[in-house]
């Protein structure tokens, strides 16, 4: 069952927890890839010094974060890797959840084609935000897309699997002063597809 608009109308911390276990569906060229979200990070709007939208900084780049929850925010890191974020909360309240790690469920062959790595360990295919975007063929063209209505990229419920959630500080945000220690990174405990 595809996640509806209502699911995304919550702050990023709650959404980051709730997104664990949900499924990302990616369709292209008659191919289907499905992955389970196993690691997330919350970025909490204007107050969060780690957020691209800190102090309500609205630029061409951050504009998708100011949309109503249920849109995608895609940005580039190191000039080469795209990162998939799920926008949450109300319009003009720029909360977003970075998807940091996913577990392949369907279309492993396509994931391997898209990644083209030497490692034979399946966990190396999608255990990081840049890796998973490459694996799912997600690029800037999805920036601002509506995840509720889009048929090439959307999220569905993950069923009733039971798992334990762990939290820790977010990664690579030493500049965020008092916000760098907030435990806003969430992951499914003992899942091998969590990033290093």
N, C-alpha and C positions, 0 to 999 in steps of 0.2 A: 504494500500500500504506500503510495507516494506521500511524502510529508506535505501537509497543507500549510497555508499561510500562518495559521494560528500557532503552529509549532515554533516558529521563529520569533514570535513576539515576546521575547524574554531577554533579560540581560545576558551578556556574554559568558559570565561565570556559570550560570545555570545551564545555558545552551551548550557550553563546552562539555559539561558532564552528560547532558542528555543526548548529545551527538554520538557518544561512544556506543558502539554496537549497531549504529545505523549504517545503511548501505548507500554507497555512491554508485550510480549507474551511468556509464559512459557509452554512447552509441555513435559509431561513425562507419561509413563505407560498408554497411551491412554487418558490422562486427558489434559484439556486446561485451563489455567488461563490467564486472561487478566486484566491488571491494568493500570490506567492512572497516569502519573507522575505529582505530584502536588508540589513537593519541591526538590530543587537541591542546590548544593554548587560547586562553581568553584575553581579549584586548578591549578594555572597558571605557571607550569613549573619551570625552574631553578631559576628564580628570587623570587618566592613565598616562603617565610620562613615558611609557614604552609604546604607546599607540601612535600610529601615523596621523591620527586625528586629534592628538593632544591639543588642548586649548581650542577645540573646534576648528582646527586648521583644515579648511576646505580648499583643495586644489584640484586640478584636472585629474591627478593621480588618485586622490582620496575620495573623490565625488561619490563613487559607489557605496562607500561606508555610510553615507548620509541617506541612502535609500531605506525604504522600509525593510525590515527583516525578511529574509527569503531570497536575497540576491547574492551573487558571487562578487568578491573583490579579489582581483588577481594582480600581483605585482612581481617585479623582477628582482632577484638578488644576485650579487656578484656579476651582474651584467649578462647572466646566461640561464638562470634557473627561475621558473615561475613558481609562485606559491599560491595555493588555493585557500581562500578564506570564505567563510559563510557569514554574511551580514545578519545580525540579529537586532532585536529591540525595535523601537518605533522610528519612524522617519525623523531625520535630523538629530538622532541620538546615536552617534557613530560607534556602535559596538560591533565587534567581529570576532570570529573564532578561526584561528589558523588550524588547518588540518595537517598534523605533523607525521602521522603514520597510518597506514592502512594494510589490511590483510587481504590478499587476492582470494576471491571466491569463484569467479568465472572468467574465462578468457585469458588464462595464464600464458598461453601461446602468444597472444597479441601484446601482452605486457612485456614479455621477453623481447619481441620484435621491436617494440618502442624503446626499450632501455638499452639493448645491445651491450651488455656488460660481460666481462670475463668470468666473474664469480658464478659458481654453480649453485650458490645458496639462495634459495627463493626469498629469504628475508631481506637480502640486499637489494631486491627489486623495488621495494616500496617503503623502506623504513627511514623516511625523511621527507620533508615537504617538497624539495626540488625533485627528488626521485619519483615521488608518487605523481606529480604533475606530468613528468616525462612519461611515466608508465601509462597514464590515462590520456595522453595527448591533449593536455590542457595548456592553453596559451592565453595571451592577452585578448584574443578574440572573445573569450568568455567573460571578460571584465564587465561587471554590471548586469550580467544576464540574470533573468528571473528563474530561479531554481524550481519554482512551483509550476511554471508553464513550459519551460524549455524541454524539448524531447531528446536533446543530445547529451545533456548533463543535468541530472536531478538526484534527489535523495529519497530513499524509501525506508520504511520501518525495518528493523532487523529481527523481528520475532521476539521470543521470550527467553533467550539465552541468559543464564545467570553468570555474573562476573563481579569481581571486586575492583573498585576504582581506587587508584593511588593518585596523590597530588604532590607536586613539588614546584619549586620556582621555575619560571620560564627560562628559555635558553637564549644566550647571546644578547642580553639587554642590560649590560653593566651600566649604561648611561642613564638608566631610568630612576636613579636615586632611590627614594624609599619604596618605589614600586618594583624594584628588581627582585625583592625577596618575597613578593606575594606568591602564594602557592596556587597559581592560576594555570598550571600545566596539569592535565589530567590524562591518565592512561589506564588501559585494562591491565591489571596486575598479571605478570608472568607471560604476557603475550610477546612472542618473539619478533613481531613486526614493529615494535616500538623503536624509535630512533635511538642511536647510541648516546 
